[in-house]
Every structure is written in C-alpha cells, then in structure tokens.
Amino acid sequence: MYSWYLVLAQAKPASPQSSFMSTMVMMAVLFGIFYFLLIRPQQKQAKERRAMLAALKKGDNVVVAGGIHARIIEIGERVLTVEIADRVKVKVNRDAVAGLVQSDTGGDTGRKTG
C-alpha cells in the first residue's frame, strides 16, 4: 500500500508550460461546446424572428403576446393596428407579435365564416 504513495511522490510534476497549454485547450473546447449548443441556436432564432417581423404585411393572421389571435389591418414602422373581432381594432407594438398563424391551420380571428 505504501509503495503506491512512493510512486506518486516520486512522479515528476507537470511543467508550467504544459499545464498552461492544457488549460488553454480545455477552455477552447468548452467555448466551442457553449458556442454550438447555446449561442449559435439562439442567434439563429433571433435572426428568424427579425425576418418574420420584417415580412409582416396587411392581412396576415398573427398571434400577439398574450395569445390573442388577430388580423393585421394597418402597418406602421413600430406599431401595428390589428383586428381581434368585427370592428374591434387594437394597436400593438410590432415586437408584441409572437408569430404568424398559418392559413391552413384555420386560425380563428373572431369572425364568423358562414
């Protein structure tokens, strides 16, 4: 049992240069992991959201913050006028749009269809 401790005690410690290099390599690997698992997907989502907000047009069905389904009536630079029911128009910030409602899903905007 003591022989194991003697082997460890006689082992030459790593040189400061190799310790520094191994630390730098490990930090680079960790940064790469964080970049590909956290930073890059978040940047991609932000880019897609900016593109969606820039492509909004009159007549699009959208979901605004809070889950309200609406149809865009008027578009300004920062403010949208949306219709949430017959003759009920509300102004919302462009950033309040959570997403587009696809027309094939039959997004209900509060209007009767028939």
N, CA and C atoms as an extended XYZ file, in Angstrom:
342
Properties=species:S:1:pos:R:3:atomname:S:1:resname:S:1:resid:I:1 pbc="F F F"
N         0.826       -1.182        0.000 N   MET     1
C         0.000        0.000        0.000 CA  MET     1
C         0.872        1.248        0.000 C   MET     1
N         1.948        1.229        0.757 N   TYR     2
C         2.819        2.398        0.803 CA  TYR     2
C         3.590        2.594       -0.499 C   TYR     2
N         3.790        1.531       -1.250 N   SER     3
C         4.547        1.658       -2.491 CA  SER     3
C         3.821        2.552       -3.495 C   SER     3
N         2.507        2.529       -3.491 N   TRP     4
C         1.738        3.396       -4.392 CA  TRP     4
C         1.983        4.863       -4.074 C   TRP     4
N         2.010        5.198       -2.796 N   TYR     5
C         2.270        6.581       -2.403 CA  TYR     5
C         3.685        6.999       -2.764 C   TYR     5
N         4.632        6.068       -2.678 N   LEU     6
C         6.012        6.393       -3.046 CA  LEU     6
C         6.127        6.683       -4.541 C   LEU     6
N         5.385        5.928       -5.342 N   VAL     7
C         5.403        6.170       -6.786 CA  VAL     7
C         4.828        7.548       -7.079 C   VAL     7
N         3.746        7.913       -6.423 N   LEU     8
C         3.145        9.225       -6.638 CA  LEU     8
C         4.062       10.340       -6.158 C   LEU     8
N         4.742       10.118       -5.063 N   ALA     9
C         5.625       11.141       -4.521 CA  ALA     9
C         6.840       11.342       -5.418 C   ALA     9
N         7.308       10.302       -6.107 N   GLN    10
C         8.480       10.416       -6.960 CA  GLN    10
C         8.127       10.893       -8.366 C   GLN    10
N         6.846       10.924       -8.705 N   ALA    11
C         6.456       11.357      -10.050 CA  ALA    11
C         6.809       12.822      -10.240 C   ALA    11
N         7.339       13.117      -11.407 N   LYS    12
C         7.757       14.487      -11.703 CA  LYS    12
C         6.501       15.320      -11.991 C   LYS    12
N         6.345       16.458      -11.337 N   PRO    13
C         5.170       17.297      -11.592 CA  PRO    13
C         5.214       17.850      -13.014 C   PRO    13
N         4.044       18.127      -13.537 N   ALA    14
C         3.960       18.660      -14.899 CA  ALA    14
C         4.608       20.031      -14.949 C   ALA    14
N         5.235       20.311      -16.071 N   SER    15
C         5.887       21.617      -16.207 CA  SER    15
C         4.821       22.702      -16.337 C   SER    15
N         5.142       23.922      -15.929 N   PRO    16
C         4.158       25.003      -16.025 CA  PRO    16
C         3.699       25.246      -17.459 C   PRO    16
N         4.581       25.019      -18.428 N   GLN    17
C         4.215       25.251      -19.831 CA  GLN    17
C         3.130       24.269      -20.279 C   GLN    17
N         3.283       22.993      -19.959 N   SER    18
C         2.282       22.010      -20.381 CA  SER    18
C         0.973       22.204      -19.631 C   SER    18
N         1.027       22.630      -18.380 N   SER    19
C        -0.170       22.900      -17.612 CA  SER    19
C        -0.944       24.067      -18.223 C   SER    19
N        -0.234       25.105      -18.623 N   PHE    20
C        -0.871       26.271      -19.246 CA  PHE    20
C        -1.525       25.885      -20.568 C   PHE    20
N        -0.823       25.098      -21.372 N   MET    21
C        -1.363       24.696      -22.676 CA  MET    21
C        -2.597       23.809      -22.518 C   MET    21
N        -2.549       22.888      -21.568 N   SER    22
C        -3.712       22.022      -21.373 CA  SER    22
C        -4.914       22.828      -20.876 C   SER    22
N        -4.673       23.831      -20.046 N   THR    23
C        -5.753       24.703      -19.586 CA  THR    23
C        -6.346       25.478      -20.750 C   THR    23
N        -5.504       26.007      -21.623 N   MET    24
C        -5.994       26.777      -22.776 CA  MET    24
C        -6.790       25.890      -23.742 C   MET    24
N        -6.322       24.677      -23.956 N   VAL    25
C        -7.042       23.751      -24.829 CA  VAL    25
C        -8.406       23.422      -24.240 C   VAL    25
N        -8.445       23.169      -22.943 N   MET    26
C        -9.704       22.851      -22.286 CA  MET    26
C       -10.679       24.025      -22.366 C   MET    26
N       -10.178       25.244      -22.185 N   MET    27
C       -11.046       26.423      -22.279 CA  MET    27
C       -11.576       26.600      -23.700 C   MET    27
N       -10.752       26.334      -24.702 N   ALA    28
C       -11.188       26.433      -26.096 CA  ALA    28
C       -12.260       25.394      -26.401 C   ALA    28
N       -12.091       24.192      -25.880 N   VAL    29
C       -13.092       23.146      -26.093 CA  VAL    29
C       -14.412       23.529      -25.431 C   VAL    29
N       -14.355       24.037      -24.215 N   LEU    30
C       -15.574       24.460      -23.525 CA  LEU    30
C       -16.264       25.608      -24.254 C   LEU    30
N       -15.487       26.573      -24.756 N   PHE    31
C       -16.084       27.665      -25.518 CA  PHE    31
C       -16.753       27.135      -26.780 C   PHE    31
N       -16.120       26.192      -27.451 N   GLY    32
C       -16.714       25.598      -28.648 CA  GLY    32
C       -18.026       24.901      -28.338 C   GLY    32
N       -18.062       24.174      -27.243 N   ILE    33
C       -19.297       23.495      -26.843 CA  ILE    33
C       -20.397       24.512      -26.555 C   ILE    33
N       -20.083       25.553      -25.773 N   PHE    34
C       -21.070       26.589      -25.473 CA  PHE    34
C       -21.547       27.285      -26.744 C   PHE    34
N       -20.628       27.548      -27.669 N   TYR    35
C       -20.998       28.235      -28.898 CA  TYR    35
C       -21.988       27.411      -29.713 C   TYR    35
N       -21.691       26.135      -29.923 N   PHE    36
C       -22.546       25.322      -30.777 CA  PHE    36
C       -23.830       24.858      -30.098 C   PHE    36
N       -23.850       24.785      -28.768 N   LEU    37
C       -25.057       24.339      -28.079 CA  LEU    37
C       -25.944       25.477      -27.588 C   LEU    37
N       -25.378       26.660      -27.324 N   LEU    38
C       -26.171       27.744      -26.756 CA  LEU    38
C       -26.210       28.996      -27.628 C   LEU    38
N       -25.067       29.514      -27.996 N   ILE    39
C       -25.005       30.816      -28.656 CA  ILE    39
C       -25.537       30.751      -30.081 C   ILE    39
N       -25.054       29.806      -30.859 N   ARG    40
C       -25.433       29.725      -32.278 CA  ARG    40
C       -26.935       29.480      -32.481 C   ARG    40
N       -27.572       28.546      -31.768 N   PRO    41
C       -29.017       28.364      -31.952 CA  PRO    41
C       -29.822       29.604      -31.554 C   PRO    41
N       -29.373       30.296      -30.504 N   GLN    42
C       -30.088       31.496      -30.086 CA  GLN    42
C       -29.963       32.601      -31.130 C   GLN    42
N       -28.802       32.752      -31.737 N   GLN    43
C       -28.628       33.738      -32.796 CA  GLN    43
C       -29.483       33.393      -34.007 C   GLN    43
N       -29.600       32.111      -34.314 N   LYS    44
C       -30.421       31.682      -35.442 CA  LYS    44
C       -31.895       31.993      -35.188 C   LYS    44
N       -32.379       31.744      -33.980 N   GLN    45
C       -33.763       32.055      -33.633 CA  GLN    45
C       -34.027       33.548      -33.720 C   GLN    45
N       -33.091       34.364      -33.239 N   ALA    46
C       -33.265       35.813      -33.283 CA  ALA    46
C       -33.299       36.303      -34.726 C   ALA    46
N       -32.480       35.736      -35.578 N   LYS    47
C       -32.463       36.124      -36.989 CA  LYS    47
C       -33.785       35.762      -37.660 C   LYS    47
N       -34.309       34.563      -37.388 N   GLU    48
C       -35.592       34.152      -37.951 CA  GLU    48
C       -36.731       35.048      -37.467 C   GLU    48
N       -36.696       35.449      -36.190 N   ARG    49
C       -37.746       36.326      -35.645 CA  ARG    49
C       -37.689       37.695      -36.299 C   ARG    49
N       -36.471       38.265      -36.469 N   ARG    50
C       -36.347       39.560      -37.132 CA  ARG    50
C       -36.874       39.498      -38.563 C   ARG    50
N       -36.580       38.402      -39.258 N   ALA    51
C       -37.058       38.242      -40.629 CA  ALA    51
C       -38.580       38.136      -40.666 C   ALA    51
N       -39.169       37.416      -39.716 N   MET    52
C       -40.622       37.280      -39.657 CA  MET    52
C       -41.280       38.622      -39.386 C   MET    52
N       -40.734       39.396      -38.442 N   LEU    53
C       -41.313       40.703      -38.126 CA  LEU    53
C       -41.169       41.674      -39.295 C   LEU    53
N       -40.077       41.581      -40.043 N   ALA    54
C       -39.876       42.464      -41.188 CA  ALA    54
C       -40.802       42.097      -42.341 C   ALA    54
N       -41.228       40.846      -42.428 N   ALA    55
C       -42.048       40.379      -43.546 CA  ALA    55
C       -43.551       40.494      -43.284 C   ALA    55
N       -43.957       41.038      -42.142 N   LEU    56
C       -45.383       41.177      -41.860 CA  LEU    56
C       -46.027       42.096      -42.895 C   LEU    56
N       -47.246       41.727      -43.302 N   LYS    57
C       -47.960       42.548      -44.270 CA  LYS    57
C       -49.435       42.598      -43.898 C   LYS    57
N       -50.123       43.538      -44.495 N   LYS    58
C       -51.541       43.734      -44.238 CA  LYS    58
C       -52.304       42.469      -44.619 C   LYS    58
N       -53.181       42.034      -43.735 N   GLY    59
C       -53.986       40.843      -43.980 CA  GLY    59
C       -53.435       39.577      -43.344 C   GLY    59
N       -52.219       39.613      -42.839 N   ASP    60
C       -51.649       38.428      -42.175 CA  ASP    60
C       -52.380       38.154      -40.873 C   ASP    60
N       -52.601       36.882      -40.593 N   ASN    61
C       -53.142       36.472      -39.300 CA  ASN    61
C       -51.970       36.197      -38.374 C   ASN    61
N       -52.013       36.810      -37.187 N   VAL    62
C       -50.910       36.707      -36.246 CA  VAL    62
C       -51.425       36.360      -34.854 C   VAL    62
N       -50.507       35.932      -34.019 N   VAL    63
C       -50.773       35.757      -32.591 CA  VAL    63
C       -49.924       36.793      -31.881 C   VAL    63
N       -50.563       37.643      -31.082 N   VAL    64
C       -49.814       38.657      -30.341 CA  VAL    64
C       -49.560       38.150      -28.933 C   VAL    64
N       -48.702       38.860      -28.216 N   ALA    65
C       -48.378       38.476      -26.841 CA  ALA    65
C       -49.670       38.344      -26.037 C   ALA    65
N       -49.761       37.315      -25.276 N   GLY    66
C       -50.964       37.052      -24.512 CA  GLY    66
C       -51.852       36.032      -25.194 C   GLY    66
N       -51.481       35.620      -26.418 N   GLY    67
C       -52.226       34.578      -27.094 CA  GLY    67
C       -53.420       35.057      -27.902 C   GLY    67
N       -53.549       36.349      -28.125 N   ILE    68
C       -54.683       36.872      -28.881 CA  ILE    68
C       -54.422       36.693      -30.372 C   ILE    68
N       -55.372       36.066      -31.054 N   HIS    69
C       -55.288       35.898      -32.499 CA  HIS    69
C       -55.917       37.119      -33.157 C   HIS    69
N       -55.229       37.651      -34.161 N   ALA    70
C       -55.707       38.877      -34.795 CA  ALA    70
C       -55.292       38.901      -36.258 C   ALA    70
N       -55.865       39.854      -36.997 N   ARG    71
C       -55.510       40.069      -38.397 CA  ARG    71
C       -54.964       41.478      -38.520 C   ARG    71
N       -53.855       41.640      -39.235 N   ILE    72
C       -53.227       42.951      -39.382 CA  ILE    72
C       -54.059       43.797      -40.334 C   ILE    72
N       -54.423       44.987      -39.879 N   ILE    73
C       -55.220       45.930      -40.666 CA  ILE    73
C       -54.335       47.035      -41.234 C   ILE    73
N       -53.400       47.500      -40.403 N   GLU    74
C       -52.546       48.625      -40.796 CA  GLU    74
C       -51.160       48.420      -40.201 C   GLU    74
N       -50.144       48.787      -40.977 N   ILE    75
C       -48.769       48.587      -40.521 CA  ILE    75
C       -48.053       49.921      -40.473 C   ILE    75
N       -47.463       50.218      -39.309 N   GLY    76
C       -46.586       51.365      -39.160 CA  GLY    76
C       -45.165       50.873      -38.949 C   GLY    76
N       -44.266       51.796      -38.714 N   GLU    77
C       -42.876       51.384      -38.515 CA  GLU    77
C       -42.700       50.586      -37.233 C   GLU    77
N       -43.311       51.035      -36.150 N   ARG    78
C       -43.160       50.355      -34.864 CA  ARG    78
C       -44.490       49.823      -34.322 C   ARG    78
N       -45.626       50.299      -34.869 N   VAL    79
C       -46.938       49.961      -34.331 CA  VAL    79
C       -47.793       49.322      -35.421 C   VAL    79
N       -48.507       48.268      -35.042 N   LEU    80
C       -49.449       47.608      -35.941 CA  LEU    80
C       -50.860       47.817      -35.419 C   LEU    80
N       -51.800       47.993      -36.326 N   THR    81
C       -53.203       48.002      -35.947 CA  THR    81
C       -53.756       46.646      -36.348 C   THR    81
N       -54.307       45.935      -35.370 N   VAL    82
C       -54.831       44.597      -35.622 CA  VAL    82
C       -56.314       44.558      -35.270 C   VAL    82
N       -57.028       43.676      -35.945 N   GLU    83
C       -58.451       43.487      -35.679 CA  GLU    83
C       -58.604       42.161      -34.960 C   GLU    83
N       -59.167       42.206      -33.748 N   ILE    84
C       -59.311       40.986      -32.959 CA  ILE    84
C       -60.730       40.435      -33.025 C   ILE    84
N       -61.672       41.244      -33.486 N   ALA    85
C       -63.057       40.830      -33.709 CA  ALA    85
C       -63.649       41.819      -34.698 C   ALA    85
N       -64.915       41.620      -35.091 N   ASP    86
C       -65.542       42.550      -36.018 CA  ASP    86
C       -65.525       43.960      -35.439 C   ASP    86
N       -64.935       44.875      -36.168 N   ARG    87
C       -64.846       46.304      -35.823 CA  ARG    87
C       -64.170       46.564      -34.471 C   ARG    87
N       -63.351       45.641      -34.010 N   VAL    88
C       -62.573       45.842      -32.782 CA  VAL    88
C       -61.111       45.879      -33.189 C   VAL    88
N       -60.568       47.099      -33.217 N   LYS    89
C       -59.183       47.289      -33.653 CA  LYS    89
C       -58.337       47.710      -32.468 C   LYS    89
N       -57.142       47.152      -32.413 N   VAL    90
C       -56.231       47.426      -31.309 CA  VAL    90
C       -54.868       47.727      -31.902 C   VAL    90
N       -54.171       48.695      -31.316 N   LYS    91
C       -52.806       48.993      -31.740 CA  LYS    91
C       -51.851       48.250      -30.814 C   LYS    91
N       -50.874       47.567      -31.429 N   VAL    92
C       -49.869       46.838      -30.657 CA  VAL    92
C       -48.496       47.141      -31.241 C   VAL    92
N       -47.483       47.027      -30.418 N   ASN    93
C       -46.108       47.162      -30.910 CA  ASN    93
C       -45.787       45.987      -31.821 C   ASN    93
N       -44.944       46.238      -32.783 N   ARG    94
C       -44.528       45.180      -33.702 CA  ARG    94
C       -43.849       44.047      -32.929 C   ARG    94
N       -43.119       44.385      -31.866 N   ASP    95
C       -42.429       43.367      -31.074 CA  ASP    95
C       -43.388       42.465      -30.298 C   ASP    95
N       -44.660       42.874      -30.180 N   ALA    96
C       -45.634       42.071      -29.444 CA  ALA    96
C       -46.141       40.896      -30.258 C   ALA    96
N       -45.808       40.846      -31.544 N   VAL    97
C       -46.245       39.728      -32.373 CA  VAL    97
C       -45.424       38.496      -32.002 C   VAL    97
N       -46.121       37.458      -31.565 N   ALA    98
C       -45.442       36.233      -31.163 CA  ALA    98
C       -45.192       35.315      -32.351 C   ALA    98
N       -46.060       35.379      -33.357 N   GLY    99
C       -45.864       34.527      -34.519 CA  GLY    99
C       -46.995       34.661      -35.507 C   GLY    99
N       -46.769       34.106      -36.674 N   LEU   100
C       -47.792       34.076      -37.712 CA  LEU   100
C       -48.672       32.853      -37.516 C   LEU   100
N       -49.958       32.986      -37.867 N   VAL   101
C       -50.869       31.854      -37.860 CA  VAL   101
C       -50.974       31.385      -39.295 C   VAL   101
N       -50.646       30.132      -39.534 N   GLN   102
C       -50.719       29.581      -40.881 CA  GLN   102
C       -52.180       29.472      -41.300 C   GLN   102
N       -52.473       29.837      -42.537 N   SER   103
C       -53.852       29.841      -43.009 CA  SER   103
C       -54.445       28.440      -43.077 C   SER   103
N       -53.616       27.397      -43.271 N   ASP   104
C       -54.144       26.033      -43.362 CA  ASP   104
C       -54.537       25.464      -42.004 C   ASP   104
N       -54.108       26.095      -40.894 N   THR   105
C       -54.499       25.612      -39.575 CA  THR   105
C       -55.852       26.172      -39.149 C   THR   105
N       -56.358       27.119      -39.955 N   GLY   106
C       -57.676       27.679      -39.635 CA  GLY   106
C       -57.645       28.539      -38.409 C   GLY   106
N       -56.636       29.386      -38.272 N   GLY   107
C       -56.549       30.267      -37.120 CA  GLY   107
C       -57.772       31.146      -37.001 C   GLY   107
N       -58.465       31.078      -35.889 N   ASP   108
C       -59.683       31.844      -35.685 CA  ASP   108
C       -59.338       33.255      -35.268 C   ASP   108
N       -59.854       34.246      -35.998 N   THR   109
C       -59.624       35.634      -35.643 CA  THR   109
C       -60.870       36.281      -35.105 C   THR   109
N       -61.838       35.475      -34.671 N   GLY   110
C       -63.023       36.009      -34.043 CA  GLY   110
C       -64.137       36.316      -35.014 C   GLY   110
N       -64.016       35.995      -36.276 N   ARG   111
C       -65.036       36.300      -37.265 CA  ARG   111
C       -65.806       35.029      -37.638 C   ARG   111
N       -67.095       35.195      -37.894 N   LYS   112
C       -67.900       34.057      -38.335 CA  LYS   112
C       -67.617       33.794      -39.810 C   LYS   112
N       -67.560       32.527      -40.171 N   THR   113
C       -67.266       32.165      -41.558 CA  THR   113
C       -68.424       31.389      -42.161 C   THR   113
N       -69.495       31.989      -42.356 N   GLY   114
C       -70.528       31.187      -42.978 CA  GLY   114
C       -71.807       31.798      -42.949 C   GLY   114
